[in-house]
């Protein structure tokens, strides 16, 4: 295929379902049941995310306690709960970097949280910042439970996240209560495809995976222009006009001045080109390592999403194992996968029976590899066949996962549950919507393991 290679098509308008298809999100686990419709994130107040620690504690937004002093010589970090309102984790970290005059590499967290939300998560800063954080006042950021610690918060060390979400503008149809109850019950028992959601790629510019692919291919010029100049009609007309200047305008100073400050990383790259003409590789040295990591992992996630969708399109069932599937044992009921895995249909019918039972009891799941430089697809027989079909369809270089960047950013490869079942999924309130006349609103709660996306559960409910 030519330009179908990681789809460059610009969506005509913000149609979330159509945009999802650009990144491989294409099937449902409950296609037999119609969704209830509606919208989410009408307000940041409708999306509350609370991190769950690896000990199972759900962080609370209003929780706080007096800060103990930095007494022990082994205390090297200041750890606290960050409560942020309608801003993403990168923005909150940049603010800390600026006001505390520290390098962002000295700030660590276990995961990224949604922007259009109220969220609480653990953050660590290297050094003693207890008193400074107590006095720090930044709009829509709050710092609570500040305490000295011997170790920092590490990426991925949380168990997961607890969500309280409101879906609004639901059509007021007959038996809506029964429809909601059926969907909640079915999703609780069957789960939903463990796709990487649009946040991974960019909600309004779903192209992080394209930039990541160009980086892995070593084409930094293409990566730069995709990052800064490619126009998506889901952005505002003003931003579209500004991005068009990158291609049309020879005066980079004029382009730099035109970019608004909130397009922070674009401005950093353009400034680097002003100072170092044609050094496109250097453009990606001036942005944080976390962002480069995210761009590369977005491509890895794009492959993962497409493998799940291709499975169903090839007529292979989603909710039960077939020959060549790999099954991983879970740490606990509906918990994170372990390194203990087995190939289903490997000429042992008794063992296959046990594996099926383990899946039904939520003690095991079918897994799909996140391909890295050390992945051996021979260990995933069914996925290997699907992968060979996918790279031919999308014209991807077979050696892309051997890129030096895969080694540099330690993308060794891993695997991930294909289906996720939420825990504690329950309706809190279904009532008349106070924002949309003659419509209903649904408030509900659930928890998900780390790395999974609440928006993918919402997609299953709304359709």
C-alpha positions in Angstrom: 0.0 0.0 0.0 1.2 3.5 -0.6 0.0 6.2 1.7 -2.2 3.9 3.7 1.0 3.4 5.6 -0.2 4.4 9.1 -3.1 6.3 7.6 -2.4 10.0 6.9 -6.0 10.8 6.0 -7.4 13.9 7.7 -10.8 13.4 9.3 -13.3 15.9 8.0 -14.7 16.6 11.4 -14.3 15.3 15.0 -16.1 12.0 14.6 -14.5 10.0 17.4 -15.4 6.6 16.0 -13.9 7.4 12.6 -10.7 8.8 14.2 -10.3 5.7 16.3 -10.1 3.6 13.2 -7.0 5.6 12.2 -5.2 4.0 15.1 -6.6 0.5 14.8 -9.6 0.8 17.2 -12.3 -0.9 15.2 -14.3 -3.6 17.1 -16.4 -4.2 20.2 -16.7 -7.1 22.6 -20.5 -6.5 22.9 -21.6 -5.9 19.2 -24.9 -7.6 19.8 -26.1 -4.9 22.2 -26.8 -1.3 21.0 -25.0 1.4 22.9 -26.9 4.0 24.9 -25.4 7.0 23.0 -24.5 10.2 24.8 -21.3 12.2 25.3 -18.6 12.3 27.9 -16.2 15.0 29.2 -18.8 17.7 28.7 -17.0 19.2 31.7 -13.8 18.2 33.5 -16.0 17.8 36.6 -17.6 14.8 34.9 -14.3 12.8 34.7 -12.7 12.0 38.1 -9.5 9.8 38.1 -8.0 8.6 41.4 -4.8 6.6 41.3 -4.7 3.2 43.0 -1.4 2.4 44.7 0.3 -0.9 44.4 -1.0 -1.7 47.9 -4.6 -1.2 46.7 -5.2 2.3 48.3 -7.4 4.6 46.3 -5.9 8.2 46.6 -8.5 10.7 47.7 -8.7 14.2 46.3 -9.3 15.9 49.7 -7.0 13.7 51.7 -4.1 15.5 53.5 -2.0 15.2 56.6 0.9 17.2 58.2 4.2 16.8 56.6 6.9 15.1 58.6 10.4 16.8 58.5 13.4 15.7 56.5 15.3 14.0 59.3 16.6 10.7 58.0 19.8 11.0 55.9 18.3 8.3 53.6 15.4 10.5 52.7 16.3 11.8 49.3 12.9 12.5 47.7 9.8 14.5 48.3 6.7 12.5 47.5 3.2 14.0 47.4 -0.3 13.7 45.9 -0.8 16.0 42.9 -4.4 17.1 42.4 -4.8 18.7 39.0 -7.8 20.2 37.3 -8.2 20.4 33.6 -4.5 20.0 32.7 -2.4 17.1 31.7 0.5 15.6 33.6 3.1 17.1 31.3 1.8 20.6 31.9 1.7 20.1 35.7 5.3 18.8 35.6 6.4 21.8 33.5 4.9 24.1 36.1 6.8 22.4 38.9 10.0 22.6 36.9 9.5 26.3 36.3 8.4 27.4 39.8 10.8 25.2 41.7 13.6 25.8 39.2 14.4 22.1 38.8 15.0 19.8 35.8 12.0 17.8 34.7 14.2 14.6 34.9 14.2 15.0 38.7 10.4 14.7 38.7 8.8 11.2 38.5 5.4 9.7 38.4 3.8 6.3 37.8 1.5 7.3 35.0 -0.1 10.0 32.9 -3.6 11.3 33.7 -6.3 12.7 31.5 -6.3 16.5 30.9 -10.1 17.1 30.8 -10.5 15.7 34.3 -10.0 16.1 38.0 -7.3 13.7 39.0 -5.1 12.8 41.9 -1.7 10.9 41.5 1.6 10.3 43.3 4.5 12.5 42.3 8.2 12.5 43.5 10.8 15.2 43.3 14.5 14.5 44.0 15.6 16.5 47.0 13.9 18.3 49.9 11.0 20.4 48.6 8.6 19.9 51.5 8.4 23.5 52.6 8.5 24.9 49.1 5.6 22.7 48.1 3.6 23.8 51.1 3.9 27.4 50.0 3.6 26.8 46.2 0.4 28.2 44.6 -0.2 27.3 41.0 -3.7 27.7 39.5 -5.6 24.4 39.3 -2.8 22.4 40.9 -2.8 21.3 44.6 -0.1 19.5 46.6 -1.2 17.3 49.5 0.2 14.5 51.7 3.7 15.9 51.2 6.3 13.6 52.8 10.0 12.7 52.6 10.7 9.3 51.1 13.8 7.1 50.5 12.6 6.1 47.0 10.9 7.9 44.2 7.6 7.1 42.6 8.4 4.9 39.5 6.7 4.6 36.2 4.1 1.8 36.2 4.4 1.0 39.9 0.7 1.9 40.6 -1.9 -0.8 40.5 -4.3 1.2 38.4 -6.9 3.9 38.5 -10.4 4.4 40.0 -12.9 6.4 37.8 -16.1 8.2 38.5 -17.6 9.3 35.2 -20.7 11.0 33.9 -22.1 10.3 30.4 -24.5 13.1 29.3 -27.0 13.8 26.6 -28.3 10.1 26.6 -31.5 9.7 24.5 -34.4 9.4 26.8 -35.7 6.1 25.4 -38.1 3.6 26.9 -36.5 1.1 29.3 -33.2 3.0 29.4 -32.7 1.7 32.9 -32.8 -1.9 31.6 -30.5 -1.0 28.7 -27.9 0.4 31.1 -28.2 -2.6 33.4 -27.7 -5.0 30.5 -24.6 -3.2 29.3 -23.0 -2.9 32.7 -23.6 -6.6 33.4 -22.3 -7.7 30.1 -19.1 -5.6 30.2 -18.5 -6.7 33.8 -18.6 -10.4 32.7 -17.1 -10.2 29.2 -14.8 -7.2 29.4 -13.8 -5.0 26.5 -10.8 -4.9 24.0 -7.8 -3.5 25.8 -7.0 -1.0 23.1 -4.7 2.0 23.6 -7.1 4.9 23.5 -6.9 8.1 21.4 -5.1 9.8 24.3 -2.1 7.7 23.4 -2.0 9.2 19.9 -3.5 12.7 20.3 -7.2 13.3 20.5 -7.3 16.1 18.0 -4.0 15.3 16.3 -3.9 11.5 16.2 -0.4 11.2 14.8 2.0 10.4 17.6 2.4 6.9 16.1 3.2 8.4 12.7 5.9 10.6 14.3 7.2 7.6 16.2 7.4 5.5 13.0 9.4 8.2 11.3 11.8 8.4 14.3 12.3 4.6 14.2 12.9 4.8 10.4 15.6 7.4 11.1 13.7 10.0 9.0 13.9 13.0 11.4 12.8 15.5 8.8 9.6 13.7 8.1 9.1 13.3 11.9 9.6 17.1 12.3 7.1 18.1 9.7 4.5 15.5 10.9 4.9 16.9 14.4 4.7 20.6 13.6 3.1 21.0 10.2 0.7 18.3 9.3 -2.8 19.8 9.3 -5.7 18.0 11.0 -9.1 19.5 10.5 -10.1 18.6 14.0 -7.9 21.5 15.2 -9.1 25.1 15.2 -8.8 27.0 11.9 -6.3 29.4 13.5 -3.9 26.5 14.4 -4.4 24.9 11.0 -3.3 28.2 9.4 -0.3 28.5 11.7 0.8 24.9 10.9 0.5 25.6 7.2 3.1 28.3 7.5 5.8 25.7 8.4 5.6 24.3 4.9 5.0 27.6 3.0 7.0 30.2 4.9 10.8 30.4 4.4 11.1 32.8 7.3 11.4 30.6 10.4 11.4 33.5 12.7 8.0 34.6 11.5 6.8 31.0 11.9 8.2 30.8 15.5 6.5 34.1 16.5 3.2 32.8 15.1 3.1 29.6 17.1 1.2 30.1 20.4 3.0 29.4 23.6 0.7 26.4 24.4 2.2 24.6 21.4 5.3 24.4 23.6 7.2 21.6 21.9 6.6 22.8 18.4 8.2 26.1 19.4 11.2 24.4 21.0 11.8 22.5 17.7 11.4 25.5 15.5 13.7 27.5 17.7 16.3 24.8 17.4 16.1 24.9 13.6 16.5 28.7 13.7 19.7 28.2 15.7 20.8 25.0 13.8 19.5 25.0 10.2 18.6 21.6 8.8 19.4 19.8 12.1 16.1 17.9 12.2 17.6 15.2 14.4 18.6 17.8 17.0 14.9 19.0 17.1 14.1 15.8 18.9 17.0 16.2 21.3 15.4 19.4 22.8 12.1 17.8 23.8 11.9 15.7 27.1 12.9 12.0 26.9 9.4 11.1 28.3 7.8 12.6 25.2 10.1 10.8 22.8 9.4 7.6 24.7 5.7 8.3 24.3 6.0 8.9 20.5 7.9 5.6 20.0 5.5 3.7 22.3 2.6 5.1 20.3 3.8 3.3 17.2 4.2 0.1 19.3 0.6 0.7 20.5 -0.6 1.2 17.0 0.6 -2.3 16.0 -1.0 -3.8 19.1 -4.4 -2.2 18.4 -4.4 -3.4 14.8 -3.5 -6.9 15.8 -6.6 -7.1 17.9 -8.8 -5.7 15.2 -7.3 -7.9 12.5 -7.9 -10.9 14.7 -11.7 -10.3 14.6 -11.7 -9.3 10.9 -10.1 -12.7 10.1 -13.0 -14.4 11.8 -11.1 -15.4 15.0 -13.2 -15.1 18.2 -12.3 -12.4 20.6 -13.6 -13.8 23.9 -12.3 -17.4 23.8 -8.9 -18.9 23.0 -8.0 -20.7 19.8 -4.9 -22.7 18.8 -1.8 -20.6 18.9 -3.1 -18.1 21.5 -0.8 -17.2 24.4 -2.4 -17.2 27.9 -0.9 -15.5 30.9 -1.7 -16.2 34.5 -2.8 -13.2 36.5 -1.4 -12.0 39.9 -4.9 -12.1 41.4 -8.5 -11.9 40.2 -8.7 -9.3 37.3 -5.2 -8.1 38.1 -2.0 -7.6 36.2 -0.5 -10.2 34.0 2.5 -12.3 35.1 5.4 -13.7 33.1 3.9 -17.2 33.5 2.4 -18.0 30.1 1.2 -21.0 28.0 0.4 -21.6 24.4 -3.1 -22.8 23.9 -3.9 -25.8 21.7 -0.4 -27.3 22.1 -1.5 -30.9 21.9 -2.6 -31.1 25.6 -6.4 -31.1 25.8 -6.4 -31.5 29.6 -4.2 -28.5 30.1 -6.2 -26.5 27.6 -9.3 -27.2 29.7 -7.6 -25.8 32.8 -6.6 -22.7 30.9 -10.1 -22.1 29.7 -11.4 -22.5 33.3 -8.7 -20.0 34.5 -9.9 -17.5 31.9 -13.6 -17.9 33.0 -12.5 -17.5 36.7 -10.6 -14.3 35.9 -7.3 -15.9 36.8 -5.8 -15.8 33.3 -6.1 -13.8 30.1 -5.2 -14.1 26.4 -2.2 -11.8 25.8 -0.9 -10.0 22.7 2.8 -8.9 22.5 3.9 -5.3 22.6 6.6 -5.9 20.0 10.2 -4.7 20.9 13.7 -5.5 19.9 13.8 -8.7 22.0 10.3 -10.1 21.0 10.4 -13.5 19.5 7.1 -13.9 17.6 7.7 -17.6 17.4 6.5 -17.5 21.1 3.2 -16.1 19.9 2.2 -18.4 17.0 -1.2 -16.9 16.2 -0.1 -13.3 16.5 2.9 -14.1 14.3 0.6 -14.9 11.4 -1.5 -11.8 12.0 1.6 -9.6 12.2 2.9 -10.8 8.9 -0.4 -9.9 7.3 -0.4 -6.5 9.0 3.1 -5.3 8.0 2.3 -6.2 4.3 -1.0 -4.3 4.5 0.6 -1.2 6.0 3.9 -1.3 4.2 6.0 -1.2 7.4 9.7 -2.1 7.3 10.2 -5.5 8.9 13.3 -4.3 10.6 11.7 -1.3 12.3 11.8 -2.9 15.7 15.6 -3.2 15.4 16.0 0.6 15.4 18.7 1.9 17.7 16.0 4.0 19.4 14.2 0.8 20.5 17.4 -0.1 22.4 18.1 3.5 23.6 14.7 3.8 25.1 14.6 0.2 26.3 11.7 -1.1 24.3 12.6 -4.7 24.9 9.1 -5.9 24.3 6.4 -7.2 26.6 2.8 -8.4 26.3 -0.6 -7.1 27.4 -4.0 -8.5 28.1 -6.2 -8.6 25.0 -9.4 -8.2 27.0 -9.8 -6.2 30.2 -12.6 -6.7 32.8 -13.3 -3.7 35.0 -13.7 -4.2 38.8 -16.4 -2.6 40.8 -18.3 -1.4 37.7 -21.6 0.0 39.0 -24.2 2.6 38.3 -24.3 5.5 40.8 -27.1 7.5 39.3 -29.2 7.6 36.2 -31.3 10.8 36.1 -32.6 13.7 33.9 -29.6 15.6 32.5 -29.3 19.1 34.0 -27.2 20.3 31.1 -29.1 18.8 28.1 -32.9 19.1 28.2 -35.0 16.0 27.6 -31.9 13.8 27.9 -30.5 11.5 30.6 -27.2 11.5 32.4 -25.5 8.4 33.9 -22.9 8.6 36.7 -21.0 5.3 37.3 -17.8 4.1 38.9 -15.2 1.4 38.1 -11.5 0.6 38.5 -9.0 -0.6 35.9 -5.4 -1.9 36.1 -2.6 0.4 35.0 -2.1 1.0 31.3 -5.7 0.5 30.4 -8.1 3.2 29.1 -11.4 4.2 30.6 -12.4 5.7 27.3 -12.4 2.2 25.8 -15.0 1.1 28.3 -17.0 4.3 27.6 -16.8 3.5 23.9 -18.4 0.1 24.6 -21.2 1.7 26.5 -21.9 4.6 24.1 -21.1 3.0 20.8 
